[in-house]
Every structure is written in structure tokens, then in C-alpha cells.
Amino acid sequence: MKTLLEVNDIECHYDGRPAVSDLSLHVNEGNIVCLLGPSGCGKTTVLRAIAGFENVHKGNIKLGDQILSRAGYTRPPHQRNLGMVFQDYALFPHLNVCQNICFGLRDMSKLAMKTIAEDMLSVVGLAGFGNRYPHELSGGQQQRVALARALAPNPDVILLDEPFSNLDVELRERLSIDVRNILKGQGITAIVVTHDQNEAFAIGDQIGVMHEGQILQWDTAYNLYHEPKNRFVADFIGQGVFLKGTLIAPDTINTEIGHVKGDRAYEWPKGAAVDLLLRPDDIVPDDSGELIGRVINKAFKGAEIMYTLQLSTGSRVLSMFPSHHLHEIGDEVGIRIAADHMVAFQSNEGIR
């Protein structure tokens, strides 16, 4: 697969201090990638540097064989052939939908622009909305118009900065899937910045988890969840708790709730102190199980219920039960450990 965009060992500064350092990534043609991380981790800075809104103090950014940025040189944003979808949509209230979509088009007849606008509205599922104004649209419809405007000039790459953060949860989940289908249907290469792992999982082919200006792991959603490379990624992705344990065999850890055996072998010395990560799907209901947990909290999630369970040792774990397994606070439930994808870290270093 052809690499379209390369970010090579870049560093960006704010007030003389690095906000992003030694960061590299590449995006293949037609792929959708996500930069995922908490506020202040540098993900939007990376996106702005790719767009040309931030200078690069080290390294370079390439689109195909062309340098977009390097130390001392920044190609202007309007000369990069990149589309941008902002967090607040940035639609012009005094222009109708068609006029908003056509705003970035140049040197074209009115008929040609109208044709492109109508084509883009059809692509994003808003055919017939061309004469409406932004205030007549819902938040999700405004976001679709913003995407149509970014698609209209036929850019090489589209950049989306927290595109769904202003929407309610249900609409956010639905629209993230719709946007992925639109981009894939058009063969568009895209970079999405988000702090929401559900969005990243729904839309991204590859995801880069960021912390303190660096990418800690660049991987698929599956691998980020089941094979986190360090403790930060393990904590940030999904939900879970750590239990203290001791490595008694390469694939077996002794914990306060017994021996846990998984499908992964560790090379640490026998007897090494470790922290075992247990996700909610590692703790499964078992009415005949010897391990008992007392319900101290629960969260109904439709098809499933997330229970916080206190063990006889005093430790707490999370477990996801099918919703027909209804228990009340204080109930005792039988469980068993099914941590086939065992994830553990040495207690003194936290790197697997």
C-alpha cells in the first residue's frame, strides 16, 4: 500500500517548550488513522502542524514526495491540498449550505460549483439541503456540511479535529460510523484527532495513542486493547484494574484470587513481582464458580451491565454481565477468571 503522508521525527514548540517531540507516523493512501489521547497530549498540535498552522522546529512533514514543513520552512495551508473539518464546524451563518460548500472552490463557473455542491450533499446524505442555512440544521447535519465542504476541492488528505465532540453520545457514535463509510466510499485518506476511544475504534484503521507529545503505541484497536505496550496505554484504553501478583511460570501468575494462566509467555525471572491487568471481559459470571464477588456498584448499558465487585480479599474488579443477569447492590455473585489474553507489567517498571 502506498504511503501518502509522512511525519518524520518532528518537534513543535509552544512558548519555547516542546509540545511535540520526536514524533513520527505515516499514513497509507485510503486509510483513516486516529490520534487518540487526553487533553494536552499534543494531538491537535500534530494535526495543526500537518495543516500548516504550526511551525516544525525539527524533522519534516511530507505529502508524497513534496516537503510541506521542515525547520525554517512551512508551506502555506492553502497550498497543501488538505481538507480540514473543525471542532466547531466553522460554517458561515450568512451563507446557505451550497455557498458554504463552495467557499473553498476557486476559478470555477457557478454551474460547476453548484454541481460539485450537489454531488457532495448527496455523498454526505443531505441531498436537497442546499438552500438551507446553518441555523436550520441540526448539529449532525452541520457536521456533514462541514465534511462536504472539506471534500469539495478533492483534497489529498482530510484532517478532522475532534469532529464529534459537540454532539450527544448517541449521535456521535452513529455519525462516526457514517463518516467512516463516507470516507471509505470516496477512497479518502484521513487523520482524525479525538480523546474518545469509542470514536477512534469506530473510525480508525490505525490508532496512535499519545501522551506528553509522543506516540506511545501505533496499532489497531484490537491490539491496543489486548496487547498494550505500556501501562499508560493499558490504563487509557478500555477499563480495568491491576492486581498484584507473582510470576510462577512464563504464562502463569499467582494472585490473591489464585493462579491466572494466559496465552502469553513472559521472560521475566520466576518470582518476579508483577501487576496483572483484568478487564471487565476477563471476569465472567459463573453461578458454580468458587470465586465470589459482592456487588458494590452497577451501570446499566443496555445489552450488558457493568458491575463493580468486591472480592473477599478486599480488592475490587469490574465485570460485564449480560443484562438478564440482574443483581442488586449487596448481592453476592459467582465469577471466574477468563483472562486468556493475559496482560501484565513488572511492578518496578511497568513496561511489558
Secondary structure, DSSP 8 states (H G I E B T S, - for coil): --EEEEEEEEEEEETTEEEEEEEEEEEETT-EEEEE--TTSSHHHHHHHHHTSS--SEEEEEETTEEEEETTEE--GGGS-EEEE-TT----TTS-HHHHHHTT--S--HHHHHHHHHHHHHHTT-TT-TT--GGGS-HHHHHHHHHHHHHTT--SEEEEESTTTTS-HHHHHHHHHHHHHHHHHHT-EEEEEES-HHHHHHH-SEEEEEETTEEEEEE-HHHHHHS-SBHHHHHHSS--EEEEEEEEETTEEEETTEEEE-S----S-TT-EEEEEE-GGGEEE-TT-SEEEEEEEEEE-SSEEEEEEEETTS-EEEEEEETTS---TT-EEEEEE--SS-EEEETTT-B-
